[in-house]
Amino acid sequence: MDLRRQLGEPSDLGHVGAEAIFGALFERGTVPLPSVRTIGRILERRGALDGARRLRRPSPPPGWYLPEVSARRAELDSIDAVEGLAIKDGPYMEVLNAVSLHGGLVGSWPRAEAVTAAWVVERLIAHWRGVGLPSYARFDNDTVFTGPHYHPDTVGRVMRLCLSLGIVPVFAPPREAGFQAMIENDNGPWQAKVWARFTFTTPGQVQEQSDRFVAASRGHRSERIDAAPLRRAFPEDWELDLQAHPRGRIIFLRRTDAAGAVRVLERTFAVDPRWVHRLTRVELDLDAGKMRCFALRRREPAVQPLLKEIDHRMPKRKFRE
């Protein structure tokens, strides 16, 4: 430590690290000569290192942005589509994938046509009839899931399906690397275990292999699926009425702008000028006509204070696509 102080005072460069100390001891002919690593460990034990180690905080729990999901009191299904899959000398394929957060319950539906909102609704109805209803369903902000973006306060077909079944639709922050990575990872197993492993010549072969993968995956994860939060039974005698005024809740995960405002349903809402460029959970309560904005921090995932409550009622108008 004395040599470190001596090097720091007259040195033009100001180098006082392990390598500088090693060089000074070498020039003095010190025997035995400790290695650079040994000197570094001595400095670390004495708290004499100038550099600060990066503090790595633990990752927040799965579904941390939804308290019920994080506490494993509710299940969340992630739904996403993969585009641009081409069969050699054949048609382009797209696939709709679903996977539950806690149970890992998968569903995959490839098709040789574009994924549309009406087709997504058909697939999700069949899927949820078979496996039960989650409490939440998470999507990205593609118009297939949200509905058209050219009119404000638009509640699309897929959202109306969820609300009709008592499922809360959740939309990830646009262009948010972390949340988009979550959704993209949901598609990873199907692409790795089905699409990348085999050579397909017809869409029927893709469908057949996809069905086999889904069945095998559910069997492999049966214990995990059984241990997941309970899913509700699909209601009997239920029919989707797209003209019914939407009821329930819609959640938008958003990042505030430089003024502390969020963009939801093609409208801008002021939240908090002190909460700028920060994650926010925006809960639209359609029945109460209220929009509640909660602060989100990965560093403190359990602390989600209410930032602002905004009056906002959805207009009553006919459903059109």
Secondary structure, DSSP 4 states (H G I P E B T S, - for coil): -HHHHHHHTT-SS---SHHHHHHHHHHHT-SS---HHHHHHHHHHTT---SPPP--PPPPPTTTTSHHHHTTSS-EEEEEEEEEEE-TTS-EEEEEEEEETTT--EEEEEESS---HHHHHHHHHHHHHHH-B-SEEEE-S-HHHH--SSSTT---HHHHHHHHTT-EEEEPPTT-HHHHHHHHHHHHHHIIIIITT---SSHHHHHHHHHHHHHHHHHHTHHHHHHSPPPBPPPTT----TTSPP-SEEEEEEE--TTSEEEETTEEEE--TTS-S-EEEEEEETTTTEEEEEE--SSSTT---EEEEEE----------
